[in-house]
Amino acid sequence: MGAHLKQQPLLLLMASALALAMYVPAIYALQMRDHYIARAFFYAGSLLLIVLWMIGIAMSTRPHGQNALRQLLALGVGFFVLPFLAAVPFAETVRSGDFFDAYVEMVSALTTTGGTLYVRSDLPQALHLWRGLMGWMGGAMMWIAALAIFAPLGLGGFELEGARQNGTETSGLGKESAPNIRIWRATRVLMPIYSGLTLVLCLGLILTGQDAFSALMASMAVLSTSGIHGAGPALDGFAAEALCFIFFIFALSRVSYMGVGRKGFAVNLSQDRELRLAALITICVPMLLFLRHWIGAYDDQTAVTLGALMRVLWGAGFTVLSFLSTTGFESEYWGFAQIWSGMKTPSLILMGLALLGGGVGTTAGGVKLLRIFVITRSSRRELQRLAYPSSVARRDEALSVGYMAWVFFMLFAVSLCSAMVGFSILHIPFEAAFLLAISAITTTGPLLQSAFAQGVDLAQMSPQVKALYAVVMVLGRLESLALVALLTRDLWGRGSIR
């Protein structure tokens, strides 16, 4: 049975996992005595399983040409097909909107963007659970794809120095060349870690005083960086924020989960370049904001107390790290910090953090911290060459890595500008188009709240705007470099890439 499943197409396996996941909101809705929602999800999951089972039987004797690029193509197609299947029970039970709105909502969830077209208070808890579960599954897909698909191809940040080797060796996948075997091994290695971390965070949040449903939603949102939560606030209290602050580390560096239980794990974690850069940003940005807060308080002759200073620092630090991981949770003290400093529009700071993004091989979006680190080193090297033009580069490999990082940054910038132009053509004002483009391409849906403050409500936009937003979300999730690889004829024809 296991050998038979391993030979099935990746898209069929992902759809089967989606069908099984539909029973979760069905069971929850049944316990909440919401029989209409329970029937919708139960029937949709059962019917989908039957159809997929029949397709699997029909394709069982058919050989499937599998290589890493075909798996990458299946992953990309899955981000468009799976939301269509997931939207069927959602659209059937939601009170407002149409099927296309439900589809865009599911694309947002599966890509771990977390933006919503619905008023959260209007959705039943079972539908919130389905949104959060879709985001959680999307995060698991990216963990598995990072090791089994992106690392062998040298994409998704693994094209940089040492990343490709670390992605295959530290994961315990070995040197197996068959892509389907890599996917199964990555699933077996990572899913217990991913599920265990979610359970630990959920139990911890319950101990801090959160109710079980809110704790589950928050834990899935933090581990997947989707930022999806229910009708109420995502987190309640300093203890809950502090616990989530610790778990943001899994969106900042792949070493945090790949090296668990291995020799020298603590040393590797402390020396990780992405974590060091994240720590530097998390310290420097709040301190700069603190100076702005302090100056504002001094000018207004407001009494400055130690408690107020600590609230400002914590609110800024938590929010900075949350948007750096592209989760998008705001501290309960973030609003207090804005009022105190007179900072009315913090959107630019939050967008900049989301653009930087998290770590390579994680669920975070953005440019990724390792690329920022390499670009910084490369820029410093180029400045040294300008100062000393007769000097000779010591490491040709370092120059090549810097070149790859700049190539991705250029593609990222072109993609961002193209998305902005697309939204502008669809009659979206420049500021709102800028926010929508960054929100989609960095998979940071909570930035939509800033877009709403600018007078833009995505739910009220035309279907063309919503469709473009969905496409840009998938582009941001897969990254433009991966799409370029799919269009490269040389890679498709290369027999060594399996």
MOZIKA-V215085 format. One record per pair of residues at least 6 apart in sequence whose ideal C-beta (glycine too) atoms are under 8 Angstrom apart, sorted by the first residue. I is the first residue (numbers start at 1). J is the second residue. If there is no record, write none. Layout:
I&J + I&J
This chain:
4&60 + 5&13 + 6&180 + 6&181 + 6&184 + 7&60 + 7&64 + 7&180 + 8&56 + 8&59 + 8&60 + 8&64 + 9&59 + 9&64 + 9&74 + 10&71 + 10&74 + 10&75 + 10&78 + 10&180 + 10&183 + 11&74 + 11&77 + 11&78 + 11&81 + 12&52 + 12&55 + 12&56 + 12&59 + 14&74 + 14&78 + 14&82 + 14&141 + 15&48 + 15&52 + 15&78 + 15&81 + 15&82 + 15&85 + 16&49 + 16&52 + 16&56 + 17&137 + 18&48 + 18&82 + 18&85 + 18&86 + 18&137 + 19&45 + 19&48 + 19&49 + 19&52 + 19&85 + 20&45 + 20&49 + 21&45 + 21&133 + 21&134 + 21&137 + 22&41 + 22&42 + 22&44 + 22&45 + 22&48 + 22&89 + 22&130 + 23&41 + 23&42 + 23&45 + 24&129 + 24&130 + 24&133 + 25&37 + 25&41 + 25&89 + 25&126 + 25&127 + 25&129 + 25&130 + 25&133 + 26&37 + 26&38 + 26&39 + 26&40 + 26&41 + 26&42 + 26&45 + 27&38 + 28&125 + 28&126 + 28&129 + 29&35 + 29&37 + 29&38 + 29&41 + 29&124 + 29&126 + 30&38 + 32&124 + 32&125 + 32&126 + 34&124 + 34&126 + 36&93 + 37&89 + 37&93 + 37&124 + 37&126 + 37&127 + 38&126 + 40&89 + 40&92 + 40&93 + 41&89 + 41&93 + 41&126 + 41&130 + 43&89 + 44&88 + 44&89 + 44&92 + 45&89 + 48&85 + 66&178 + 66&179 + 66&180 + 66&498 + 67&179 + 67&497 + 67&498 + 68&149 + 68&152 + 68&153 + 68&179 + 68&497 + 68&498 + 69&153 + 69&485 + 69&486 + 69&491 + 69&492 + 69&497 + 70&179 + 71&148 + 71&149 + 71&179 + 71&180 + 71&183 + 72&149 + 72&150 + 72&153 + 72&155 + 72&482 + 72&485 + 72&486 + 73&486 + 75&141 + 75&145 + 75&149 + 75&478 + 76&474 + 76&478 + 76&482 + 76&483 + 76&486 + 78&141 + 79&107 + 79&110 + 79&111 + 79&474 + 79&477 + 79&478 + 80&107 + 80&474 + 82&106 + 82&110 + 83&103 + 83&104 + 83&106 + 83&107 + 83&109 + 83&110 + 83&134 + 84&103 + 84&106 + 86&106 + 86&109 + 86&110 + 86&130 + 86&134 + 87&99 + 87&102 + 87&103 + 87&105 + 87&106 + 89&130 + 90&102 + 90&105 + 90&106 + 90&127 + 90&130 + 91&97 + 91&98 + 91&99 + 91&101 + 91&102 + 91&103 + 93&124 + 93&126 + 93&127 + 94&102 + 94&118 + 94&123 + 94&127 + 95&122 + 96&118 + 96&119 + 96&122 + 97&117 + 97&118 + 97&459 + 100&463 + 100&466 + 101&117 + 101&118 + 101&459 + 101&466 + 103&470 + 104&117 + 104&466 + 104&467 + 104&469 + 104&470 + 105&116 + 105&117 + 105&118 + 105&131 + 106&134 + 107&113 + 107&470 + 107&473 + 107&474 + 108&114 + 108&115 + 108&116 + 108&117 + 108&445 + 108&470 + 108&473 + 109&131 + 109&132 + 109&134 + 109&135 + 109&138 + 109&226 + 109&228 + 110&134 + 110&135 + 110&137 + 110&138 + 110&141 + 111&138 + 111&443 + 111&473 + 111&474 + 111&476 + 111&477 + 112&135 + 112&138 + 112&139 + 112&142 + 112&224 + 112&225 + 112&226 + 112&326 + 112&363 + 112&365 + 112&443 + 112&477 + 113&226 + 113&365 + 113&439 + 113&440 + 113&443 + 113&444 + 113&445 + 113&473 + 113&476 + 113&477 + 114&135 + 114&221 + 114&226 + 114&227 + 114&228 + 114&328 + 114&443 + 114&444 + 114&445 + 114&446 + 115&439 + 115&440 + 115&445 + 115&446 + 115&447 + 115&448 + 115&458 + 115&469 + 116&131 + 116&228 + 116&445 + 116&448 + 117&458 + 117&459 + 117&466 + 118&459 + 120&128 + 120&229 + 120&230 + 120&231 + 121&231 + 123&131 + 123&231 + 125&213 + 125&230 + 125&231 + 128&217 + 128&228 + 128&229 + 128&230 + 128&231 + 129&213 + 129&216 + 129&217 + 131&228 + 132&216 + 132&217 + 132&220 + 132&221 + 132&226 + 132&228 + 132&229 + 132&230 + 133&220 + 135&220 + 135&221 + 135&224 + 135&226 + 135&228 + 136&198 + 136&220 + 136&223 + 136&224 + 136&226 + 138&224 + 138&226 + 138&363 + 138&477 + 139&194 + 139&223 + 139&224 + 139&225 + 139&226 + 139&363 + 140&190 + 140&191 + 140&194 + 140&224 + 142&362 + 142&363 + 142&477 + 143&186 + 143&190 + 143&194 + 143&257 + 143&361 + 143&362 + 143&363 + 144&183 + 144&186 + 144&187 + 144&190 + 144&191 + 145&156 + 146&156 + 146&158 + 146&167 + 146&254 + 146&360 + 146&361 + 146&362 + 147&167 + 147&168 + 147&171 + 147&173 + 147&182 + 147&186 + 147&189 + 147&190 + 147&258 + 147&361 + 148&173 + 148&179 + 148&182 + 148&183 + 148&185 + 148&186 + 149&155 + 149&179 + 149&182 + 149&183 + 150&156 + 150&157 + 150&158 + 150&167 + 150&361 + 150&482 + 151&158 + 151&163 + 151&164 + 151&167 + 151&168 + 151&171 + 151&361 + 152&164 + 152&168 + 152&179 + 152&182 + 152&497 + 153&482 + 153&485 + 153&491 + 153&497 + 154&164 + 155&479 + 155&481 + 155&482 + 155&485 + 156&360 + 156&361 + 156&479 + 156&481 + 156&482 + 157&163 + 157&360 + 157&361 + 157&368 + 157&370 + 157&371 + 158&164 + 158&167 + 158&360 + 158&361 + 159&404 + 159&408 + 159&481 + 160&360 + 160&370 + 160&371 + 160&374 + 160&401 + 160&404 + 160&405 + 161&374 + 161&397 + 161&398 + 161&401 + 163&360 + 163&361 + 163&370 + 166&254 + 166&258 + 167&254 + 167&258 + 167&361 + 168&174 + 168&175 + 170&255 + 170&258 + 170&259 + 170&262 + 171&186 + 171&189 + 171&190 + 171&258 + 172&185 + 172&189 + 173&182 + 173&185 + 173&186 + 173&189 + 174&185 + 176&182 + 176&185 + 177&498 + 178&498 + 179&498 + 190&257 + 193&257 + 193&260 + 194&223 + 194&257 + 197&223 + 197&247 + 197&250 + 197&257 + 198&219 + 198&220 + 198&223 + 199&219 + 201&218 + 201&219 + 201&222 + 201&223 + 201&243 + 201&244 + 201&247 + 202&212 + 202&215 + 202&216 + 202&218 + 202&219 + 203&215 + 204&243 + 205&214 + 205&215 + 205&218 + 205&219 + 205&235 + 205&240 + 205&243 + 205&244 + 206&212 + 206&215 + 208&237 + 208&239 + 208&240 + 208&243 + 209&236 + 209&237 + 209&239 + 209&240 + 210&218 + 210&235 + 210&236 + 210&237 + 210&240 + 213&230 + 214&229 + 214&230 + 214&232 + 214&234 + 214&236 + 217&228 + 217&229 + 217&230 + 217&234 + 218&229 + 218&234 + 218&235 + 218&240 + 218&244 + 220&226 + 220&228 + 221&227 + 221&228 + 221&229 + 221&234 + 221&327 + 221&329 + 222&244 + 222&247 + 222&248 + 222&327 + 222&329 + 223&247 + 223&250 + 223&363 + 224&363 + 225&251 + 225&325 + 225&326 + 225&327 + 225&358 + 225&362 + 225&363 + 225&364 + 225&365 + 225&443 + 226&327 + 226&445 + 227&234 + 227&326 + 227&327 + 227&328 + 227&329 + 227&444 + 227&445 + 227&446 + 228&445 + 233&332 + 234&329 + 235&241 + 235&244 + 235&329 + 235&332 + 236&332 + 237&332 + 238&314 + 241&314 + 241&318 + 241&329 + 241&331 + 241&332 + 244&322 + 244&329 + 245&317 + 245&318 + 245&321 + 248&321 + 248&322 + 248&324 + 248&325 + 248&327 + 249&256 + 249&275 + 250&256 + 250&257 + 250&362 + 251&325 + 251&326 + 251&327 + 251&358 + 251&359 + 251&362 + 251&363 + 251&364 + 252&274 + 252&275 + 252&278 + 252&324 + 252&325 + 252&358 + 252&359 + 252&362 + 252&364 + 252&369 + 253&269 + 253&272 + 253&274 + 253&275 + 253&278 + 253&359 + 253&362 + 253&369 + 254&359 + 254&360 + 254&361 + 254&362 + 255&265 + 255&268 + 255&269 + 255&272 + 255&274 + 255&275 + 256&269 + 256&275 + 258&361 + 259&265 + 259&268 + 259&269 + 269&275 + 273&369 + 273&370 + 273&373 + 274&358 + 274&359 + 274&360 + 274&368 + 274&369 + 274&370 + 274&373 + 275&359 + 277&369 + 277&372 + 277&373 + 278&321 + 278&324 + 278&358 + 278&359 + 278&369 + 281&320 + 281&324 + 281&353 + 281&356 + 282&317 + 282&320 + 282&321 + 282&324 + 283&317 + 285&316 + 285&320 + 285&349 + 285&353 + 286&313 + 286&316 + 286&317 + 286&320 + 289&312 + 289&316 + 289&337 + 289&341 + 289&343 + 289&349 + 290&309 + 290&312 + 290&313 + 290&316 + 292&341 + 292&343 + 293&312 + 293&316 + 293&337 + 293&340 + 293&341 + 294&304 + 294&309 + 296&340 + 296&341 + 296&342 + 296&343 + 297&304 + 297&308 + 297&340 + 297&341 + 298&304 + 302&340 + 308&340 + 311&333 + 311&336 + 311&337 + 312&333 + 312&336 + 312&337 + 312&340 + 312&341 + 314&331 + 314&333 + 315&331 + 315&332 + 315&333 + 315&334 + 315&335 + 315&336 + 315&337 + 316&331 + 316&334 + 316&337 + 318&329 + 318&331 + 318&333 + 318&334 + 319&329 + 319&330 + 319&331 + 319&334 + 319&350 + 320&353 + 322&328 + 322&329 + 322&330 + 322&331 + 323&350 + 323&353 + 323&354 + 323&444 + 323&446 + 324&353 + 324&354 + 324&356 + 324&357 + 324&358 + 325&358 + 325&364 + 326&354 + 326&357 + 326&358 + 326&364 + 326&365 + 326&366 + 326&442 + 326&443 + 326&444 + 327&444 + 327&446 + 328&354 + 328&444 + 328&445 + 328&446 + 328&447 + 329&446 + 330&446 + 337&343 + 338&344 + 338&346 + 347&435 + 347&447 + 347&450 + 347&453 + 350&447 + 350&450 + 351&434 + 351&435 + 351&438 + 351&447 + 351&450 + 354&365 + 354&366 + 354&438 + 354&439 + 354&442 + 354&444 + 354&447 + 355&366 + 355&367 + 355&438 + 355&442 + 356&366 + 356&367 + 356&369 + 356&372 + 357&364 + 357&365 + 357&366 + 357&367 + 357&368 + 357&369 + 357&442 + 358&364 + 358&365 + 358&366 + 358&368 + 358&369 + 359&368 + 359&369 + 359&370 + 360&368 + 360&369 + 360&370 + 360&371 + 364&443 + 365&441 + 365&442 + 365&443 + 365&444 + 365&476 + 365&477 + 366&442 + 366&443 + 366&444 + 367&408 + 367&409 + 367&412 + 371&405 + 371&408 + 371&409 + 374&401 + 374&402 + 374&405 + 375&402 + 375&405 + 375&406 + 375&409 + 377&398 + 377&402 + 378&398 + 378&399 + 378&401 + 378&402 + 378&403 + 378&405 + 378&406 + 381&393 + 381&398 + 381&399 + 381&402 + 384&391 + 385&391 + 385&393 + 393&399 + 407&481 + 408&479 + 408&480 + 408&481 + 411&480 + 411&481 + 411&484 + 412&441 + 412&479 + 412&480 + 414&480 + 415&441 + 415&472 + 415&475 + 415&476 + 415&480 + 416&437 + 416&438 + 416&441 + 419&436 + 419&437 + 419&440 + 419&441 + 419&468 + 419&472 + 419&475 + 420&430 + 420&433 + 420&434 + 420&437 + 422&468 + 422&472 + 423&432 + 423&433 + 423&436 + 423&437 + 423&465 + 423&468 + 424&430 + 424&433 + 426&461 + 426&462 + 426&464 + 426&465 + 426&468 + 428&436 + 428&456 + 428&461 + 428&465 + 429&454 + 429&455 + 429&456 + 431&454 + 432&451 + 432&454 + 432&455 + 432&456 + 435&447 + 435&448 + 435&450 + 435&451 + 435&454 + 435&456 + 436&448 + 436&451 + 436&456 + 436&458 + 436&465 + 436&469 + 437&472 + 438&444 + 438&447 + 439&445 + 439&447 + 439&448 + 439&451 + 440&469 + 440&472 + 440&473 + 440&475 + 440&476 + 441&472 + 441&473 + 441&475 + 441&476 + 442&476 + 443&473 + 443&476 + 443&477 + 448&458 + 451&458 + 458&465 + 458&466 + 458&469 + 475&483 + 485&491 + 491&497
